């Protein structure tokens, strides 16, 4: 299997897994510093480098001026991976157990926008169906709003399958 490179923020938080070729390019362009390397080497006529295992950005790219992109994963992240119709004690869920729900159903003219979509578990979404919140008495815990920012969420990496060189940079799972 081809080696991959872990990309860190300037403050050493994992944000992405890259192809090693992209990591070499970032090193060459001086946009990232190499933090850990594999034993394997690559060479050109003028230079020989070890393949980067972990690199750190020198500075974060400037954010999108148009705001945060609407996506299923960003809605889940905004809502903390919690069903907005279940009691708060239900806690966080895996993304595979979640769906998103139109607060005002599409059948009633509701649109797929930040201010009309909430995270729901499959059973709550099925129970609400295409009814309005007032009609069925199910109201979201938090009003759906367009977020101004989202917490930084890194890639989901299983420690057992990650290269040894990455372990020092992966968060401990409690």
Buried (B, 14 or more C-beta within 10 A) or exposed (E): EEBBBBBBBEEEBBBEBBEBEBBBEBBEEEEBBBBBBBEEEEEEEEEEBEBBBBBBBEEEEEEEEEEBEEEEEBBBBBBBBBBBBBEEEEEEBEEEEBBBBBBBBEEEEBEEEBEBBBBBBEEBBEEBEEBBBEEEEBEBBEEBEEBEEEEEEBEEBEEEEBBEBBEEBBEEEE
